[in-house]
Each structure stands twice: as C-alpha cells, then as structure tokens.
Amino acid sequence: AKKKRRRRRRSKKDQRTAMNKAGFTALAAVAITIIFLPSFAYRVAFLLASAGAAAWVASLPAPIEPEGWRAKRGVLHERFRMDKVPEDLDTIVIGSGMGGLTCAATLARMGKKVLVLEQHTVAGGSTHSFEFQGYRFDSGLHYTVPWSGPLFQLTCLKKPDEVPQFTLMGTNEGTFDKIYLGDHKQSFDIKHGEKHLDTLYKMFPEEKAAIDEYIRITNYALASVKVFVFSKLLPLWLQPLFWKLVPSSYKRYTRETAVEVLGRITKNQELISILCGLWIDTGCRPDLATFMLTASVFRGLPLEGGCYPTGGPESMAEALLPPILAAGGKVLCRARVEKILTSGGRRP
C-alpha cells in the first residue's frame, strides 16, 4: 500500500512538472508571437499551438471516473441534504454554471474534493433545458463555437470522442442567426464565414470607410480575446508581468465600450445597431460591454462557426460531473447559500 501511494505521488508530481513546463513553453511562444508577428501569422501560430496542446491532452491516459459511471436521468438534479455532504472537503463552489463546474472539475483533476452548491432544481446553469406544452427549450445556450470541444478535452483530460460533439448549425445558405431592427420585417442574416459582409457594404455604401475601419480594429479586438483567455491560465503573480509584454493595441479595446468605439468611426445609428446586433450573446448591453466582447460575437462567431452540442446543452454539464464525483466530490441542487464565511469568521 505504501509503495502504491509513493507511485501515485511520483506520478502526480511528474504530471505537474510536465504541465508546468508546457505552460511556460506556451507562454514564451505566445509572447513572442504577440510581439513580433502580424495578425495573420499570429492566428496561424496560435492555432498551431492550440492544436499541439489538444494533441498532448489526447495522448494522456483517460481520466478517472466513478466505477461503472454512466450519465443517468436525474444526475443533474441531486437534491441537497446534509448527510450527502462529503467529509474533509477541500473546496466549495457556489453555482453550477459552466464556470462553476469547470472550476470544480479542474480542481478535482488536481486531486481536490469539491462540493458544488446550486440553488436551482437542476445543475448546469444556462445549459439546462425545460419542457413547455410538449416542446423542449434551452434555458440560455443557443449556440457555441467549435473551440468548445478542445476546451472540454483540456478540462476533463479526455480524448476528442469522449467529450460532447459540436457540429455547425444553420440553414443551407449558412445563416445561423438573424438581426431584426425595430419594425423592420427584413432581417439581417448572420452567416458562417462572414458571408454577410457583402450585404452590409451594399446596405451602407456611403459607410464603406467606416466598415473597413471596423474590420481593421476588430482584428485587434479578436486577437485580444485570445490574449485575455490565455492570461487566465497563468499564475496570479505572473499575470501583471505578462500584460506588460502585450502591446497596447491589443489592450485598448478591453477598456472601452462598443458604443464608445463605434461612435468614433460612424454616426450612422442603424449601422451601429447592426454591428452590436448580437450583443445578447455577451450578456451585457453594448453601452456597458467592452468593444472586445461585442466584436468577438459579431465577427468571432461567424469566423469560428455557430455550433450546437449533440445531445443538447445538458450534455456539457454531464461531461463535467465524472471528475468531480471520482475525486469524492458532489454536485447538489436546491442548496441556497445564505452566508460566506472565511477563516476567523470574516466575510470576503
């Protein structure tokens, strides 16, 4: 038994060492790419680095799961009772949306015993669905992007065919979303591959220079999304140093709202409304959301492609449960948190 424990400790240490080396290597590669390469080369290098990370994850052994694990009906509905709370908890996560479950699954993969508390009757946040008059509706998610697959691989350390599959959605013409302004009966159709841009130029011929400028600055905004996400993978002490290395052109659009930036390049309110037309995907109005966030949905979604998870959004939450349960943790619903206490009785 002692030898097995020692082997497990060595295995975990070796894995942590490998992950640290991979992280610092990726940091150096991205920093060099950001500083020296133009936009197109940046994208190619970033995609190659991400593909390499996904391949590395796919080569790892399959992650642990509860013995005989199989997603059962009601697995996202387990009701809270004090006798269900595991002993010797390491972490409590409040909220079981994708953010909460992802944090919990990642901690569980590091050997932590995690309790996830959800006040709703079902776990999964905006990925849960409900039935009404014989139809099934998604509560929040209506599409995502192909990157969701690799992200699930990284979170659960699973191979591509072991995580939810995300397939492109839309009409035969490539339309996957529509924007309606006011009483206009004609929609502005958002299409894969930005095939709707020709329509935009035809609708506003006098605004060609403004649209060209929008395309130019959104290239920086889209790049800053990747930089921002990558920074969150770094230790807290390293993040300030990382941001000092990032050119200001990539940081500028994280500090201004969409309304502020668009107001400088055009005064045409109809054009501004269309360019902000997918604002609901950000969860925040364009006068409050950053330009980076608004641009990432209007341009990023068509470039990446709107996808829907096979099996419905609930399959995303179900995929994150096994690592949590395998580490001795629990995801419990109908658990409203009234107070947060830290050591010494102080509230954060």
C-alpha positions, -999 to 999 in steps of 0.1 A, spaced: 0 0 0 29 24 8 46 16 -25 13 24 -43 9 57 -25 45 66 -33 40 57 -70 8 78 -71 26 108 -55 55 104 -81 30 102 -109 12 133 -98 45 152 -93 57 142 -128 24 152 -143 25 186 -126 62 191 -137 52 183 -173 22 207 -172 44 235 -157 70 231 -185 43 230 -211 27 261 -196 60 281 -196 68 270 -231 34 281 -243 38 314 -225 71 321 -243 57 311 -277 26 333 -273 46 363 -260 70 361 -290 41 357 -314 22 387 -300 52 410 -301 68 401 -335 42 386 -358 14 403 -378 -22 395 -374 -24 366 -399 8 349 -388 -4 354 -352 -36 335 -359 -18 306 -376 8 303 -348 -19 304 -322 -40 277 -339 -9 255 -343 0 259 -306 -36 252 -296 -37 221 -318 -5 209 -302 -20 213 -267 -50 194 -278 -29 166 -292 -9 165 -260 -40 161 -239 -54 134 -262 -22 114 -257 -27 113 -219 -43 83 -202 -81 85 -198 -91 104 -167 -105 86 -137 -143 83 -134 -165 67 -108 -165 30 -113 -193 20 -137 -200 57 -144 -228 63 -168 -249 95 -171 -283 87 -157 -316 106 -159 -317 130 -130 -279 130 -125 -281 169 -126 -309 170 -101 -295 155 -69 -311 173 -40 -291 188 -11 -291 170 22 -266 174 50 -259 137 50 -248 139 14 -221 164 20 -187 147 18 -163 149 47 -129 166 45 -138 189 17 -111 210 1 -132 235 -18 -168 246 -20 -180 261 -54 -212 282 -53 -231 279 -86 -231 251 -111 -230 270 -144 -202 262 -169 -178 284 -149 -185 267 -116 -185 232 -130 -153 238 -149 -135 251 -118 -148 222 -98 -137 196 -125 -103 212 -128 -98 212 -91 -109 176 -90 -84 166 -116 -58 181 -92 -70 157 -65 -92 181 -46 -125 170 -31 -151 196 -42 -187 204 -33 -208 223 -58 -239 240 -44 -267 251 -68 -298 269 -56 -319 258 -87 -335 224 -91 -310 214 -118 -273 219 -122 -257 233 -154 -267 270 -153 -278 282 -187 -271 248 -202 -302 232 -187 -334 228 -207 -371 226 -198 -404 214 -214 -434 235 -222 -466 224 -240 -449 194 -255 -417 212 -267 -383 213 -252 -365 247 -248 -329 256 -239 -328 280 -210 -299 300 -222 -274 284 -246 -285 286 -283 -251 281 -299 -214 280 -291 -182 276 -311 -161 246 -323 -134 255 -296 -158 242 -270 -146 206 -279 -109 212 -272 -118 231 -240 -137 201 -227 -108 179 -236 -85 202 -216 -108 204 -186 -116 167 -183 -84 154 -198 -104 133 -223 -99 124 -259 -119 140 -287 -145 113 -290 -151 112 -252 -165 148 -249 -197 164 -263 -195 168 -300 -202 203 -315 -215 205 -351 -221 235 -372 -257 247 -373 -277 269 -397 -295 270 -430 -282 258 -463 -271 293 -470 -251 293 -438 -273 316 -418 -272 307 -381 -286 339 -365 -308 369 -376 -309 405 -365 -342 425 -366 -342 462 -360 -373 479 -348 -403 474 -370 -382 462 -400 -396 430 -414 -364 422 -433 -337 406 -411 -300 410 -414 -288 374 -416 -255 364 -398 -237 337 -419 -208 314 -415 -175 327 -429 -188 363 -427 -206 359 -460 -230 386 -447 -203 413 -451 -212 419 -488 -248 426 -477 -235 451 -451 -215 470 -477 -245 471 -501 -268 483 -473 -244 512 -464 -224 522 -495 -217 556 -480 -202 539 -449 -176 518 -467 -147 536 -450 -163 531 -416 -169 494 -422 -133 490 -434 -121 506 -402 -144 484 -382 -129 453 -398 -94 466 -391 -98 474 -354 -119 442 -347 -89 422 -359 -70 436 -328 -101 430 -306 -104 394 -317 -67 388 -310 -71 404 -276 -97 378 -267 -72 350 -271 -46 370 -252 -71 376 -224 -81 340 -221 -45 328 -222 -36 352 -194 -61 335 -171 -41 302 -174 -11 319 -158 -4 321 -120 -17 354 -105 18 366 -98 28 362 -134 -3 379 -150 9 415 -144 42 408 -160 25 391 -190 3 421 -196 33 444 -196 46 424 -226 14 428 -245 13 458 -269 -12 485 -262 -30 479 -295 -42 446 -280 -53 461 -246 -70 492 -258 -103 475 -267 -106 458 -234 -111 492 -217 -137 509 -240 -173 500 -246 -187 491 -280 -208 523 -281 -177 545 -274 -156 529 -302 -183 527 -328 -193 563 -321 -159 574 -333 -159 556 -366 -195 563 -377 -226 584 -368 -250 560 -386 -271 546 -358 -286 518 -380 -251 506 -389 -241 508 -352 -272 488 -342 -264 460 -367 -227 458 -356 -240 455 -320 -269 432 -330 -256 401 -313 -250 419 -280 -273 395 -262 -246 368 -267 -223 388 -245 -249 390 -217 -244 428 -215 -256 459 -233 -232 474 -259 -230 506 -238 -217 486 -209 -199 457 -226 -163 461 -238 -157 465 -276 -136 434 -274 -166 414 -262 -190 428 -287 -167 424 -316 -159 388 -305 -196 378 -311 -204 398 -342 -172 388 -360 -158 359 -339 -189 337 -341 -192 339 -379 -155 333 -383 -154 303 -359 -189 290 -367 -220 287 -346 -222 251 -332 -248 232 -312 -238 203 -289 -250 168 -299 -274 156 -272 -283 191 -262 -266 216 -238 -272 194 -208 -246 170 -222 -220 197 -214 -228 197 -177 -230 159 -176 -195 157 -191 -180 178 -162 -195 156 -135 -173 125 -136 -140 141 -125 -158 158 -96 -175 126 -84 -145 105 -90 -125 127 -66 -151 122 -39 -170 154 -45 -207 162 -50 -229 184 -71 -261 192 -50 -291 213 -60 -318 232 -41 -289 244 -19 -293 282 -14 -262 298 2 -271 324 27 -236 334 40 -200 330 31 -175 327 60 -138 325 58 -112 316 85 -118 337 116 -154 344 107 -146 372 83 -166 377 52 -147 384 19 
